[in-house]
Amino acid sequence: MTGEGMFLSHSTFWSYFVVAMTLIFIGLYAMWATHNLIRVLIGMEIMIKGVTLILAAAGFLTGNTGASQAMIIIFIVLEVVVIVAAAGVVIGYFRKSGSLDTRTMNKLQG
Amino acid sequence: MNLDLFLISILLLCAIYTVLAKSLLKMAMGLAVTSVILTIIIYTMNSPFAAVFELSICAGLITVVFVSVISLTEPGSPKEQERGESQHYARYLPMVVLSLIIAWVLASSLGDSSFPVFRGLQRINFREALWELRRTDILGLLAMMFAGIYGVIVLFKELRYDR
C-alpha cells in the first residue's frame, strides 16, 4: 500500500488538521479546568468533534469517503452510547450526593 | 477567504464559545451549533450519510440528553448552572490564548509540508465499507448499545433513598 502513495503539496488537509488539533486541545482544557461533571462531558464532546473533523477530512482528501463515512457513523453511535451512559452516571451521582462536583467523587462507596 | 476556511473558523469560534459560556444551557446550545457547523463541513466533503448522522444524533439527540441532564440536576446547583464556576473567565481565558498559540504553531510548521495520500482503500462505496469492511464493528456496536441501554435502565431506576 505504501508503494502506491502520492503527495498533495500545499494540501488543504493541514488547515483541517490544525483546527481538529485545536478542538481536541479546547476539549481537553475544558475537561481539565472544570469541577462540574456536565462541563466535563461537554469538553469530551468537543474533543470528539475534532476527531470527527479529521476523519472526514482524511476520507475526503484521499477520495475514500465510503470508508471514512462508515468510520464516522460507527464513531457517532459509540459517542452516543458513551454520552448516554455517562449522563446516567451523572444523574445517579447527583441523586446520591446532591452535587455535580468532581472533587467529591472520591467519597463514593459501594 | 474561501468557504472551507470560513466554516472551520466558525467551527472553532463556536467551540470556544461553548467552553466559555457560563450557563450550562448555553453550553449545550453552543455544542448543538458546533455540531451543525461540523455537519455543513462534512457535507461539503462529499460525505452526506455521515453529515445526516452528525446532524440528527449529535445536534439533536445529544443536545436533548444534555438539556435533560441539566434540568434534572438543576435543583442542586442553580447558582452555578446560571453564573458559571468561581472565577469563570480567569479559569478559561488561558485556553483561548493557548489554543490560538497551538493553532499558529501547527499552521506555521505544517503549512508548507506535503501530505501523503495512499490509494490502498480507494473506490470502496459506503455500503461495502459499512456492511462488509466494518461488519465486526457493527456487531460490537450492537453489544455496546445493549450494554448502554442496560446501564441506563439500572442507573435511572428508582433508588431506595429516592422514595
Interface residues (C-beta under 8 A of the other chain):
Chain A: M1 T2 E4 G5 M6 F7 L8 S9 H10 S11 T12 F13 W14 S15 Y16 F17 V18 V19 M21 T22 L23 F25 I26 G27 Y29 A30 A33 T34 H35 N36 I38 R39 L41 I42 G43 E45 I46 K49 T52 L53 A56 A57 G59 F60 L61 T62 G63 N64 T65 G66 A67 S68 Q69 A70 M71 I72 I73 I74 I76 V77 L78 E79 V80 V81 V82 I83 V84 A85 A87 G88 V89 V90 I91 G92 F94 R95 K96 G98 S99 L100
Chain B: D4 L5 I8 L11 L12 A15 I16 T18 V19 L24 M27 A28 L31 T34 S35 L38 I41 I42 M45 N46 S47 F49 A50 F53 E54 I57 C58 L61 I62 V65 F66 S68 V69 I70 L72 T73 G76 S77 E80 E85 R91 Y92 M95 L98 S99 I102 A103 L106 A107 L110 G111 D112 S113 S114 F115 P116 V117 F118 R119 G120 L121 Q122 R123 I124 N125 F126 R127 E128 A129 L130 L133 R134 D137 I138 L141 M144 M145 A147 G148 G151 V152 V154 L155 F156 L159 Y161 D162
